Amino acid sequence: MTALQAFIDFSITVIGPVLLLIAIGYGFYRQDLLDDSFVEKASRLIFNYALPALLFVNISASDISALTDPKTIAIGISGTLIVFLFYIVWVCFYVPRREDRGVIVQGAFRSNMGIIGLAYCANAYGTEGLAYASIYLGALTILYNVLSVAVLNIFQGSTFSKTRIVKGILSNPIILSIVAGVLVSYFSLPTPTFITNSLGYFAQLTLPLALLCTGASLRFKSLGKEWQWVLLACIGKCFLYPIVLLSLALTFDISGLSLGVVFLMAMSPTAAASYVMVRKIGGNHQLAAQIIAMSTIASLPITIVGYYIMLRFTDIV
């Protein structure tokens, strides 16, 4: 297969279904078939139950020793910290409103890996890619939560409890499901077939429903004078964050599926969870919503172009 053929195949089979479901979700919202109440309840269902089921099923049925790559995880953590620290310095010099700084920093690094990233990896690499990406997701989810809570509270001028952060991580359904899946896989623990099948049916809800909700939650109104802060966050999320992670990956000879997962997870847009977190602390949630919407739209064509460049110059297939 030539680079052009691989590029066309990637655009149609990997990006195409994700874009289509997001567009359908937005269309359903415009037709009042999906409203904010439905999206809120469905999102809780996804993140508390369906997504954990998906992660557990895929990890527990995989060879965990072959999927766990400390070097790739270290690259994800290091790259995230680099972008995080760079943006903290940048916003302090460039953004006048202190309350907006934490929102922008979070929008620049916190990827929607749990939905769009996993969908990319599943479409591109199948079950193996989904399981590999799930392990990567687990490690970075912990880091994302810690950094987001810290930066939002610092710039909001409030204090944050270390105990609350630890409690939130230990009770996170996504992290718990990944740990459970790893234990089942590593120790070859038997799982009753009816439980595995039931979780499998439930897991099948995750990506289609989540992508529909992603589309239904997009808001493009009232960019107004905040457009420059949205652009600042999107530059970080769609360009700087992927470039830093890919540079580290190539420096340390990451290739094949591992490189593909790093690329696709890094290219996923700003996570919807960033809006929830900003709103919870009383921050500028309208800015957070605009960053999510614009990064979601911008990331799709940028991912396609980025993949073509990766095909020409790296071993990403």
Protein Blocks (a to p, Z undefined) as FASTA:
>chain_A
ZZklmmmmmmmmmmmmmmmmmmmmmmmmmnopacfklmmmmmmmmmmmmmmmmmmmmmmm
pcfklmmcfklmmmmmmmmmmmmmmmmmmmmmmmmblmlmmmmmmmmmmccfklmmmmmm
mmmnommlmmmmmmmmmmmmmmmmmmmmmmmmmmnopacdfklmmmmmmmmmklmmmmmm
mmmmmnopacdfklmmmmmmmmmmmmmmmmmmmmmmpcfehklmmlmmmmmmmmmmmmmm
mmmmmmmmmmnopahjllmmmmmmmmpccdfklmmmmmmnopafklmmmmmmmmmmmmmm
mmmmmmmmmmmmmcfZZ
